Amino acid sequence: MSYLKNKTIPINYGLLGMYSVVLVYSASFQTALVRYEVNANYFAIRQSIFFTVGLLLMLFISRFNRQIFLREKSIRSIYLVTFFMLLSVLILGETTNSAQRWLNLFGFVFQPTELIKIFVILFTASYFTYFRKQIDRSDRPLYLYIFLLLMIVGLIILQPDLGTAAIVFVIAISQLMASGLSFKRIFKVALFLIGVFIVAILFVYFIHPDFFSSTKMARFSYLDPFNKENLDDSYQLRNGYYAIGNGGFFGNGLGASIQKLGYLPEAHTDFIMTIISEELGVFGLLLYLTFIFIFIKKAFSVVFLSQSTFDVLVAIGVLSWLSIQVFFNLGGVSGIIPLTGVPLPFMSYGGSSILALSCGLGFVLAGERRMKKQIKEGVFYA
């Protein structure tokens, strides 16, 4: 039972899993019966399987020896797997809704960009731990890292998946800023990235001007979703508003959503927050945010108390991942920012997201285990 010695994360994970399965069932049973013509429990059963496998993965990864990642060969391997996985999506990936983001391996369809997030976290943490002395002495390894990161982000943009590209970029930059670089060097990196961004925008504008066409810019219909000219583009956002407004503060009761009955397509995926709001009101959303806050709090404890550079950077990456993805999803469905198609962590239906996030929590759990051992025995981990 040593796997459950640090119980907070596994228990919180189990409770959130049960909450997610119930809400996915409520949001999806009509879609399962009418649209897909399968059992009403279809999506809920699969979601429970994803969480069960995710829990096993999390507990397994929590026992990993961090030294296997702190070798130059391992760092190179992580990056190459990331790069070629993204390249394979562009060459062999399946296209859905004008986006080529999925791979089909022997009938198992998954979204590699979810795994890419954990790979980038591990790559960044390993890189800045292993090459710490070289980075302190020279800018060359630092800008090599920036180049490698931009290659990954560029491949994600080509799918196209701007939301995931932004999340991966923010995760990596958060880790970079926490890696111990001086303010002067961080400022230089920021100026360099701003320059790269401006050049990229100009390049796309002159080489691929239709990228800025009215069709591509339809995502900005969120600014005025009730404008007659935006009704088609803002259809899903408007129905999300109706669900949130209909639920009010206390909600209409579990299972009592109207918008999930054909008005809000795929209500169990990216827009599940609107169903939570309609059925359980503000309390339902606050309960979900409480579960996420507990994960973030545990990651912060590793950041502030661990003496291991690797564990700190991994924890920074995971809490940044959770925070920015929650913001992108809730901000999108509430009309604060454009819709990005980013799932709500541990709540939206989908195995790729749940399993990848579970792996991330496994590394946080490993960092917490080593941190407690370090505090108890005075053992130092680099």
C-alpha positions as CSV (number, residue, x, y, z in Angstrom):
1,M,0.0,0.0,0.0
2,S,3.0,2.3,-0.3
3,Y,1.5,3.6,-3.5
4,L,-1.2,5.3,-1.5
5,K,1.1,6.7,1.2
6,N,0.6,10.2,-0.3
7,K,-3.2,10.0,-0.4
8,T,-4.5,13.5,-1.3
9,I,-3.9,13.4,-5.0
10,P,-5.2,9.8,-5.6
11,I,-8.3,10.4,-3.4
12,N,-9.0,13.8,-5.1
13,Y,-8.5,12.1,-8.5
14,G,-11.0,9.3,-7.6
15,L,-13.7,11.8,-6.5
16,L,-13.2,14.0,-9.5
17,G,-13.4,10.9,-11.7
18,M,-16.8,9.9,-10.2
19,Y,-18.0,13.5,-10.6
20,S,-16.9,13.6,-14.3
21,V,-18.5,10.2,-15.1
22,V,-21.9,11.3,-13.7
23,L,-21.8,14.6,-15.6
24,V,-20.6,13.0,-18.8
25,Y,-23.5,10.5,-18.6
26,S,-26.0,13.4,-18.0
27,A,-24.6,15.4,-20.9
28,S,-24.2,12.5,-23.4
29,F,-27.0,10.0,-23.0
30,Q,-29.2,11.8,-25.6
31,T,-26.3,12.1,-28.0
32,A,-25.5,8.4,-27.5
33,L,-29.0,7.3,-28.2
34,V,-30.0,9.6,-31.0
35,R,-26.9,10.6,-32.9
36,Y,-24.6,7.6,-32.4
37,E,-27.4,5.0,-31.8
38,V,-25.5,3.3,-29.0
39,N,-26.3,2.5,-25.4
40,A,-27.1,5.6,-23.2
41,N,-24.2,4.6,-20.9
42,Y,-21.7,4.4,-23.8
43,F,-19.7,7.6,-23.1
44,A,-20.0,7.3,-19.3
45,I,-18.6,3.8,-19.3
46,R,-15.7,4.8,-21.5
47,Q,-15.0,7.8,-19.3
48,S,-14.9,5.5,-16.3
49,I,-12.4,3.2,-18.1
50,F,-10.2,6.2,-18.9
51,F,-10.1,7.3,-15.3
52,T,-9.4,3.8,-14.1
53,V,-6.5,3.4,-16.5
54,G,-5.4,6.9,-15.7
55,L,-5.3,6.1,-12.0
56,L,-3.1,3.1,-12.6
57,L,-0.8,5.1,-14.8
58,M,-0.5,7.9,-12.2
59,L,0.4,5.4,-9.4
60,F,2.9,3.6,-11.7
61,I,4.6,6.8,-12.8
62,S,4.8,8.1,-9.2
63,R,7.4,5.3,-8.6
64,F,9.6,6.4,-11.5
65,N,13.3,7.1,-10.7
66,R,13.9,10.7,-12.0
67,Q,17.5,9.8,-13.0
68,I,16.2,8.0,-16.1
69,F,15.2,11.4,-17.5
70,L,18.5,13.2,-16.6
71,R,20.7,11.7,-19.3
72,E,21.6,13.3,-22.6
73,K,20.3,10.3,-24.5
74,S,17.0,10.4,-22.7
75,I,16.6,14.1,-23.4
76,R,17.3,13.6,-27.1
77,S,14.9,10.6,-27.2
78,I,12.0,12.6,-25.6
79,Y,12.4,15.4,-28.1
80,L,12.7,13.1,-31.2
81,V,9.6,11.1,-30.1
82,T,7.7,14.4,-29.7
83,F,8.9,15.8,-33.1
84,F,8.2,12.6,-35.1
85,M,4.8,12.1,-33.5
86,L,3.7,15.5,-34.6
87,L,5.2,15.0,-38.0
88,S,3.3,11.7,-38.3
89,V,0.0,13.6,-37.5
90,L,0.7,15.9,-40.5
91,I,1.4,13.0,-42.8
92,L,-0.9,10.2,-41.6
93,G,-3.3,11.9,-39.3
94,E,-7.1,11.8,-39.7
95,T,-8.9,15.0,-40.5
96,T,-12.1,16.1,-38.6
97,N,-13.7,19.5,-38.9
98,S,-10.9,20.8,-41.1
99,A,-8.3,19.9,-38.5
100,Q,-5.7,17.1,-38.8
101,R,-5.1,16.2,-35.2
102,W,-5.7,12.5,-34.7
103,L,-3.8,9.3,-35.3
104,N,-5.4,5.9,-35.8
105,L,-3.2,3.0,-34.5
106,F,-4.8,-0.4,-35.0
107,G,-8.3,1.1,-34.5
108,F,-7.3,3.1,-31.5
109,V,-7.8,6.8,-32.3
110,F,-6.0,9.3,-30.1
111,Q,-4.9,12.9,-30.1
112,P,-1.0,13.0,-29.9
113,T,-0.9,16.7,-28.9
114,E,-2.3,15.7,-25.4
115,L,0.8,13.5,-24.9
116,I,3.0,16.2,-26.4
117,K,2.2,18.4,-23.4
118,I,3.7,16.0,-20.9
119,F,6.6,15.3,-23.3
120,V,7.4,19.0,-23.5
121,I,7.2,19.3,-19.7
122,L,9.7,16.4,-19.3
123,F,11.9,17.6,-22.0
124,T,12.1,21.2,-20.5
125,A,12.7,20.0,-17.0
126,S,15.3,17.5,-18.0
127,Y,17.1,20.0,-20.4
128,F,17.3,22.8,-17.8
129,T,18.5,20.4,-15.1
130,Y,21.0,18.4,-17.1
131,F,22.5,21.4,-19.0
132,R,22.3,23.8,-16.0
133,K,26.0,24.7,-16.0
134,Q,26.2,25.1,-19.7
135,I,23.2,27.4,-19.7
136,D,24.7,29.5,-16.9
137,R,27.9,30.0,-18.9
138,S,26.5,30.6,-22.4
139,D,23.4,31.7,-24.3
140,R,23.9,29.0,-27.0
141,P,22.2,26.1,-25.2
142,L,19.4,28.5,-24.1
143,Y,18.6,29.6,-27.7
144,L,19.0,26.0,-28.9
145,Y,16.2,25.2,-26.5
146,I,14.1,28.1,-27.8
147,F,14.6,26.9,-31.4
148,L,13.6,23.3,-30.5
149,L,10.5,24.6,-28.7
150,L,9.4,26.7,-31.6
151,M,9.8,23.7,-33.9
152,I,7.3,21.8,-31.8
153,V,4.9,24.8,-31.5
154,G,5.1,25.3,-35.3
155,L,4.2,21.7,-36.1
156,I,1.1,22.0,-33.8
157,I,0.0,25.2,-35.5
158,L,0.2,23.5,-38.9
159,Q,-2.5,20.9,-37.8
160,P,-4.0,23.6,-37.2
161,D,-4.4,23.7,-33.4
162,L,-3.7,27.2,-32.2
163,G,-5.2,26.5,-28.7
164,T,-2.9,23.6,-28.0
165,A,0.1,25.4,-29.5
166,A,-0.5,28.3,-27.1
167,I,-0.9,26.0,-24.1
168,V,2.4,24.1,-25.0
169,F,4.2,27.5,-25.4
170,V,2.9,28.9,-22.1
171,I,3.8,25.7,-20.3
172,A,7.4,25.7,-21.6
173,I,7.9,29.4,-21.0
174,S,6.6,29.1,-17.4
175,Q,9.2,26.4,-16.8
176,L,11.9,28.5,-18.4
177,M,11.1,31.5,-16.2
178,A,11.2,29.2,-13.1
179,S,14.5,27.6,-14.2
180,G,16.8,30.2,-12.4
181,L,17.6,32.4,-15.3
182,S,18.4,36.0,-14.5
183,F,15.9,38.7,-15.3
184,K,18.2,40.1,-17.9
185,R,18.4,36.8,-19.8
186,I,14.6,36.3,-19.5
187,F,14.1,39.8,-20.9
188,K,16.4,39.0,-23.9
189,V,14.5,35.8,-24.6
190,A,11.2,37.8,-24.4
191,L,12.5,40.3,-27.0
192,F,13.7,37.5,-29.2
193,L,10.3,35.7,-29.1
194,I,8.4,39.0,-29.8
195,G,10.7,39.5,-32.9
196,V,10.0,35.9,-34.0
197,F,6.2,36.4,-33.6
198,I,6.2,39.6,-35.6
199,V,8.2,38.0,-38.4
200,A,5.9,34.9,-38.4
201,I,2.8,37.1,-38.7
202,L,4.3,39.1,-41.6
203,F,5.4,35.9,-43.3
204,V,2.0,34.3,-43.0
205,Y,0.3,37.5,-44.2
206,F,2.3,37.8,-47.4
207,I,2.7,34.1,-48.2
208,H,-0.6,32.8,-47.0
209,P,-3.0,35.8,-46.9
210,D,-6.2,33.6,-46.8
211,F,-5.2,32.7,-43.3
212,F,-6.7,36.0,-42.3
213,S,-9.9,35.5,-44.4
214,S,-13.3,36.1,-43.0
215,T,-13.8,32.3,-42.7
216,K,-10.6,31.9,-40.6
217,M,-11.5,34.9,-38.5
218,A,-15.0,33.6,-37.7
219,R,-13.6,32.5,-34.3
220,F,-13.9,36.1,-33.3
221,S,-17.6,36.0,-33.6
222,Y,-17.6,35.7,-29.8
223,L,-17.2,39.5,-29.6
224,D,-20.8,39.9,-30.9
225,P,-22.5,36.5,-30.9
226,F,-26.0,37.9,-31.3
227,N,-25.2,39.9,-34.4
228,K,-27.3,38.7,-37.3
229,E,-24.1,38.3,-39.4
230,N,-22.6,36.0,-36.8
231,L,-25.5,33.7,-36.1
232,D,-24.0,30.6,-37.8
233,D,-20.5,31.1,-36.5
234,S,-21.6,31.8,-32.9
235,Y,-24.3,29.1,-32.8
236,Q,-22.6,26.9,-30.2
237,L,-21.5,29.8,-28.1
238,R,-25.0,31.3,-28.0
239,N,-26.5,27.9,-26.9
240,G,-23.9,27.7,-24.2
241,Y,-25.0,31.1,-23.0
242,Y,-28.6,29.9,-22.9
243,A,-27.5,26.9,-20.8
244,I,-25.6,29.0,-18.3
245,G,-28.4,31.6,-18.0
246,N,-31.0,28.9,-17.7
247,G,-29.1,27.2,-14.8
248,G,-28.7,30.4,-12.8
249,F,-27.1,30.2,-9.4
250,F,-28.6,26.9,-8.1
251,G,-29.1,25.0,-11.4
252,N,-32.2,23.1,-12.5
253,G,-31.2,19.7,-11.1
254,L,-29.0,16.9,-12.3
255,G,-30.2,15.6,-15.7
256,A,-32.5,18.6,-16.2
257,S,-30.5,20.4,-19.0
258,I,-32.5,21.5,-22.0
259,Q,-29.6,22.5,-24.2
260,K,-28.0,19.1,-24.3
261,L,-31.2,17.7,-26.1
262,G,-29.9,18.5,-29.6
263,Y,-29.3,22.2,-29.2
264,L,-25.7,22.1,-28.1
265,P,-23.7,19.6,-30.2
266,E,-21.2,17.4,-28.5
267,A,-22.3,18.8,-25.1
268,H,-20.2,16.2,-23.3
269,T,-16.9,17.4,-24.7
270,D,-15.6,21.0,-24.8
271,F,-18.9,22.6,-23.7
272,I,-19.6,20.3,-20.7
273,M,-19.1,23.3,-18.4
274,T,-22.4,24.8,-19.8
275,I,-24.3,21.6,-18.9
276,I,-22.8,21.7,-15.4
277,S,-23.9,25.3,-15.0
278,E,-27.4,24.5,-16.3
279,E,-28.0,21.5,-14.1
280,L,-26.0,22.3,-11.0
281,G,-25.5,26.0,-11.2
282,V,-22.6,27.9,-9.7
283,F,-22.1,25.3,-7.0
284,G,-21.5,22.6,-9.6
285,L,-18.8,24.7,-11.2
286,L,-17.2,25.6,-7.9
287,L,-17.1,22.0,-6.9
288,Y,-15.1,21.2,-10.1
289,L,-12.8,24.1,-9.5
290,T,-12.2,22.9,-5.9
291,F,-10.9,19.6,-7.2
292,I,-8.6,21.3,-9.7
293,F,-7.4,23.7,-7.0
294,I,-6.3,20.8,-4.8
295,F,-4.2,19.4,-7.6
296,I,-2.6,22.9,-8.2
297,K,-2.0,23.3,-4.5
298,K,-0.2,20.0,-4.3
299,A,1.9,21.0,-7.3
300,F,2.7,24.3,-5.6
301,S,3.9,22.5,-2.4
302,V,6.5,20.7,-4.6
303,V,7.5,24.0,-6.2
304,F,8.1,25.7,-2.9
305,L,9.4,22.9,-0.7
306,S,11.4,20.5,-3.0
307,Q,15.1,21.0,-3.5
308,S,15.1,19.1,-6.8
309,T,15.3,21.3,-9.9
310,F,13.7,18.6,-12.0
311,D,10.8,18.0,-9.7
312,V,10.2,21.8,-9.3
313,L,10.2,22.3,-13.1
314,V,7.8,19.4,-13.7
315,A,5.4,20.7,-11.0
316,I,5.5,24.2,-12.6
317,G,4.7,22.6,-16.0
318,V,1.8,20.6,-14.7
319,L,0.2,23.4,-12.7
320,S,0.6,25.7,-15.7
321,W,-1.0,23.1,-17.9
322,L,-4.0,22.7,-15.6
323,S,-4.4,26.4,-15.0
324,I,-4.1,27.6,-18.6
325,Q,-6.3,24.8,-20.0
326,V,-9.0,25.5,-17.5
327,F,-8.8,29.2,-18.4
328,F,-8.9,28.6,-22.1
329,N,-12.0,26.3,-21.8
330,L,-14.0,28.4,-19.4
331,G,-12.9,31.6,-21.0
332,G,-14.0,30.2,-24.4
333,V,-17.4,28.9,-23.5
334,S,-18.2,32.1,-21.5
335,G,-17.2,34.4,-24.3
336,I,-14.1,36.0,-22.7
337,I,-11.7,34.7,-25.3
338,P,-12.1,33.0,-28.7
339,L,-13.2,29.3,-28.7
340,T,-10.1,27.1,-29.0
341,G,-11.5,23.6,-28.9
342,V,-9.5,22.9,-25.7
343,P,-11.2,20.3,-23.4
344,L,-12.0,21.0,-19.8
345,P,-9.3,19.0,-17.8
346,F,-10.6,15.8,-16.2
347,M,-14.2,16.8,-17.0
348,S,-14.7,16.8,-20.8
349,Y,-15.1,13.3,-22.4
350,G,-11.9,12.0,-24.0
351,G,-9.2,9.5,-23.2
352,S,-6.2,11.3,-24.6
353,S,-6.6,14.3,-22.3
354,I,-7.4,12.3,-19.2
355,L,-4.5,9.8,-19.6
356,A,-2.0,12.6,-20.4
357,L,-3.1,14.7,-17.4
358,S,-3.0,11.5,-15.2
359,C,0.6,11.0,-16.2
360,G,1.4,14.6,-15.3
361,L,-0.2,14.1,-11.9
362,G,1.9,11.0,-11.5
363,F,5.1,13.0,-11.9
364,V,3.8,15.5,-9.3
365,L,3.1,12.7,-7.0
366,A,6.6,11.4,-7.5
367,G,8.0,14.8,-6.7
368,E,5.9,15.0,-3.6
369,R,7.1,11.6,-2.4
370,R,10.8,12.6,-2.9
371,M,10.1,16.0,-1.3
372,K,8.7,14.4,1.9
373,K,11.6,12.0,2.0
374,Q,14.0,14.8,1.6
375,I,12.4,16.8,4.4
376,K,12.2,13.8,6.7
377,E,15.7,12.4,6.1
378,G,17.6,15.5,4.9
379,V,18.3,13.8,1.6
380,F,19.1,16.2,-1.3
381,Y,18.0,15.5,-4.9
382,A,19.5,17.7,-7.7
